[in-house]
């Protein structure tokens, strides 16, 4: 993000609010925040660092974010705010950062035309929502033990026909559910029904639909949920209402 110096506080507040939504509201993580200040080997004038650190501190306090100061652990080009996620067994991992940078705009000779018609130097904000993508995904997988919330599960619904004669209805269902925007797979392997259900359970697929003679004839679906087990048969409209509830943030 490139901004004027007087915009830094508001921009950082916006990033902090985004991080809070992403970590806490979406994924349910607890996290701790650190403000890292000027290291020994740093670029720029001390006055710039004081202004930058004050801007980050003001943003943290304006959002009511608890934080601790990590003296001397800033980047060489500017101070930063680090977000440390707490996983399911209490370990903490540094993920997201907000880094304030006066130096790169200087090095790249960036400028903008101010309201006074003169050229001014912008401030650069480095925003890394997840930090290392691989680290964040590793934490996420371990935190949920692979049982991702429905909305972000790689496969949301697994369709399982009991026999060959049920596959045409299963393919029809796959097209319908895919049209709803769901991520659907079918398991038509020549394996026993119990094994295919067990495999879907081990893969932590949120919903399994088993199709046999009764379901095909009545145009319904027999639904299993990975944690609640058999939910019985229902029509597609009822199943859709069930899934709509999964997208309600209060269910997360």
C-alpha positions as CSV (number, residue, x, y, z in Angstrom):
1,X,0.0,0.0,0.0
2,X,1.3,3.4,-0.9
3,X,0.0,6.4,1.0
4,X,0.7,9.8,2.3
5,X,2.3,10.1,5.8
6,X,-0.9,11.5,7.2
7,X,-2.8,8.4,5.9
8,X,-0.6,5.8,7.7
9,X,-2.6,5.5,10.9
10,X,-6.0,5.0,9.1
11,X,-4.5,2.5,6.6
12,X,-2.9,0.5,9.4
13,X,-6.2,0.5,11.3
14,X,-7.9,-0.9,8.3
15,X,-5.2,-3.7,8.0
16,X,-5.5,-4.5,11.7
17,X,-9.3,-4.8,11.3
18,X,-8.8,-7.1,8.3
19,X,-6.4,-9.3,10.2
20,X,-8.8,-9.6,13.1
21,X,-11.6,-10.6,10.8
22,X,-9.5,-13.1,9.0
23,X,-7.9,-14.8,12.0
24,X,-10.6,-14.5,14.6
25,X,-13.9,-14.3,12.8
26,X,-13.2,-16.5,9.8
27,X,-10.9,-19.2,11.3
28,X,-11.4,-18.8,15.0
29,X,-7.7,-18.4,16.0
30,X,-6.6,-16.6,19.1
31,X,-3.5,-14.4,18.5
32,X,-1.0,-12.1,20.1
33,X,0.4,-8.9,18.7
34,X,3.9,-7.5,18.9
35,X,5.2,-4.1,17.9
36,X,8.9,-4.5,16.8
37,X,11.0,-1.4,16.9
38,X,14.3,-0.1,15.4
39,X,17.1,-2.6,15.2
40,X,20.8,-1.7,15.6
41,X,21.5,-2.1,11.8
42,X,18.8,0.1,10.3
43,X,18.4,2.5,7.5
44,X,17.1,6.0,7.8
45,X,17.1,8.8,10.3
46,X,16.1,8.3,13.9
47,X,13.4,10.9,13.5
48,X,11.7,8.9,10.7
49,X,11.8,5.8,12.9
50,X,10.2,7.7,15.8
51,X,7.4,8.9,13.5
52,X,6.9,5.4,12.1
53,X,6.8,3.7,15.4
54,X,4.4,6.3,16.8
55,X,2.0,5.8,13.8
56,X,1.9,2.0,14.4
57,X,1.5,2.4,18.1
58,X,-1.4,4.9,17.6
59,X,-3.1,2.5,15.2
60,X,-2.9,-0.4,17.7
61,X,-4.2,1.7,20.5
62,X,-7.0,3.2,18.4
63,X,-8.2,-0.4,17.6
64,X,-8.0,-1.5,21.2
65,X,-5.5,-4.2,20.2
66,X,-3.4,-5.6,23.1
67,X,0.3,-5.7,22.2
68,X,3.8,-6.0,23.6
69,X,6.8,-4.1,22.4
70,X,9.6,-6.2,20.9
71,X,12.6,-3.8,21.2
72,X,15.1,-3.9,18.3
73,X,13.3,-6.6,16.3
74,X,12.0,-4.4,13.4
75,X,13.0,-4.8,9.8
76,X,16.1,-2.8,8.8
77,X,13.9,-0.5,6.7
78,X,11.1,0.2,9.2
79,X,9.2,-0.9,12.3
80,X,6.5,-3.6,12.1
81,X,3.5,-5.2,13.7
82,X,3.6,-9.1,14.0
83,X,0.6,-11.3,14.5
84,X,1.3,-14.6,16.4
85,X,-1.4,-17.3,16.0
86,X,-2.1,-19.8,18.8
87,X,-2.8,-23.3,17.5
88,X,-5.0,-26.0,19.0
89,X,-2.3,-27.1,21.5
90,X,-1.2,-23.7,22.6
91,X,1.9,-23.1,20.4
92,X,2.3,-19.7,18.8
93,X,3.4,-19.1,15.2
94,X,4.4,-15.7,13.7
95,X,2.2,-15.2,10.6
96,X,0.8,-11.9,9.5
97,X,2.9,-8.7,9.5
98,X,2.4,-5.0,8.8
99,X,5.7,-3.3,8.0
100,X,6.1,0.4,7.6
101,X,8.7,1.4,5.1
102,X,10.1,4.9,4.5
103,X,13.2,3.6,2.8
104,X,12.0,1.8,-0.4
105,X,10.1,4.9,-1.7
106,X,13.4,6.8,-1.2
107,X,15.5,4.2,-3.0
108,X,13.0,4.0,-5.9
109,X,12.6,7.8,-6.0
110,X,8.9,7.5,-5.7
111,X,6.8,10.7,-5.5
112,X,3.3,12.0,-5.8
113,X,1.8,15.5,-6.5
114,X,0.4,16.9,-3.3
115,X,-2.4,19.3,-2.8
116,X,0.1,22.1,-2.8
117,X,1.3,21.1,-6.3
118,X,4.7,20.0,-5.1
119,X,6.3,16.5,-5.2
120,X,6.2,14.5,-2.0
121,X,7.5,11.1,-1.0
122,X,4.9,8.4,-0.2
123,X,5.1,5.8,2.6
124,X,5.0,2.1,1.7
125,X,3.1,-0.4,3.9
126,X,4.0,-4.1,3.5
127,X,0.9,-6.2,4.2
128,X,1.3,-9.9,4.6
129,X,-2.1,-11.3,5.7
130,X,-1.0,-15.0,6.1
131,X,2.8,-14.4,6.3
132,X,4.2,-17.6,4.8
133,X,1.4,-19.3,2.9
134,X,2.9,-22.7,3.5
135,X,3.2,-22.1,7.3
136,X,-0.3,-20.8,7.5
137,X,-1.8,-23.8,5.7
138,X,0.3,-26.1,7.9
139,X,-1.1,-24.4,11.1
140,X,-4.6,-24.6,9.6
141,X,-4.5,-28.3,8.8
142,X,-3.1,-29.2,12.2
143,X,-5.5,-26.8,14.0
144,X,-8.6,-28.5,12.5
145,X,-6.9,-31.9,12.3
146,X,-7.9,-31.9,8.6
147,X,-11.6,-31.3,9.4
148,X,-11.9,-27.9,7.7
149,X,-15.0,-25.8,8.2
150,X,-17.6,-26.7,5.4
151,X,-17.0,-23.4,3.5
152,X,-13.3,-24.1,2.9
153,X,-13.2,-27.9,2.8
154,X,-11.5,-29.0,-0.5
155,X,-14.3,-31.4,-1.1
156,X,-17.6,-30.4,0.5
157,X,-19.9,-33.2,-0.6
158,X,-19.0,-36.8,-1.5
159,X,-21.6,-38.7,-3.6
160,X,-21.7,-42.5,-3.2
161,X,-23.9,-44.7,-5.3
162,X,-24.7,-48.1,-3.8
163,X,-24.7,-49.9,-7.2
164,X,-24.2,-49.4,-10.9
165,X,-27.8,-48.7,-11.5
166,X,-27.7,-45.6,-9.2
167,X,-24.8,-43.9,-11.0
168,X,-27.0,-41.9,-13.4
169,X,-28.9,-40.3,-10.5
170,X,-25.6,-39.6,-8.8
171,X,-24.2,-37.9,-11.9
172,X,-27.4,-35.8,-12.1
173,X,-26.9,-34.8,-8.5
174,X,-23.3,-33.9,-9.1
175,X,-24.3,-31.5,-11.8
176,X,-27.0,-30.0,-9.6
177,X,-24.8,-29.5,-6.6
178,X,-21.9,-28.2,-8.8
179,X,-24.4,-25.7,-10.1
180,X,-24.9,-24.5,-6.6
181,X,-21.2,-23.7,-6.4
182,X,-20.3,-26.7,-4.2
183,X,-17.1,-28.7,-4.5
184,X,-18.4,-32.2,-5.2
185,X,-16.8,-35.6,-5.9
186,X,-18.3,-39.0,-6.6
187,X,-17.0,-42.3,-5.4
188,X,-17.9,-44.9,-7.9
189,X,-15.2,-47.4,-7.1
190,X,-15.8,-51.1,-7.1
191,X,-15.6,-51.2,-3.3
192,X,-18.0,-52.1,-0.6
193,X,-20.3,-49.3,0.5
194,X,-18.9,-49.4,4.1
195,X,-15.4,-48.9,2.9
196,X,-16.3,-45.9,0.7
197,X,-18.2,-44.3,3.5
198,X,-15.2,-44.9,5.9
199,X,-12.8,-43.5,3.3
200,X,-14.9,-40.3,3.0
201,X,-15.0,-40.1,6.8
202,X,-11.2,-40.5,7.0
203,X,-10.8,-37.7,4.4
204,X,-13.0,-35.5,6.7
205,X,-15.4,-34.7,3.9
206,X,-18.2,-32.6,5.6
207,X,-21.1,-34.3,3.9
208,X,-21.7,-37.7,2.3
209,X,-24.7,-38.6,0.2
210,X,-25.5,-42.3,-0.3
211,X,-27.8,-43.2,-3.2
212,X,-29.7,-46.4,-3.4
213,X,-33.0,-47.6,-4.9
214,X,-35.2,-45.7,-2.4
215,X,-33.4,-42.4,-3.0
216,X,-33.3,-42.7,-6.8
217,X,-37.0,-43.6,-6.9
218,X,-38.1,-40.8,-4.5
219,X,-35.7,-38.3,-5.9
220,X,-34.2,-37.6,-2.4
221,X,-30.8,-37.8,-0.8
222,X,-29.6,-39.8,2.2
223,X,-27.2,-37.5,4.0
224,X,-24.4,-38.3,6.4
225,X,-22.5,-35.5,8.2
226,X,-18.9,-36.3,9.3
227,X,-19.5,-35.6,13.0
228,X,-23.2,-36.2,13.5
229,X,-23.5,-39.3,11.3
230,X,-26.7,-40.3,9.5
231,X,-29.1,-37.3,9.1
232,X,-31.7,-39.4,7.2
233,X,-33.3,-38.7,3.8
234,X,-34.4,-35.3,2.6
235,X,-35.3,-33.6,-0.7
236,X,-32.8,-31.3,-2.4
237,X,-34.5,-28.2,-1.1
238,X,-34.1,-29.3,2.5
239,X,-30.5,-30.3,1.8
240,X,-29.9,-26.9,0.3
241,X,-31.3,-25.2,3.4
242,X,-29.1,-27.3,5.6
243,X,-26.0,-26.2,3.6
244,X,-27.1,-22.6,3.7
245,X,-26.7,-22.8,7.5
246,X,-23.1,-23.8,7.0
247,X,-22.4,-20.5,5.4
248,X,-23.8,-18.6,8.4
249,X,-20.8,-17.1,10.4
250,X,-22.6,-17.9,13.6
251,X,-22.1,-21.6,12.8
252,X,-18.3,-21.3,12.4
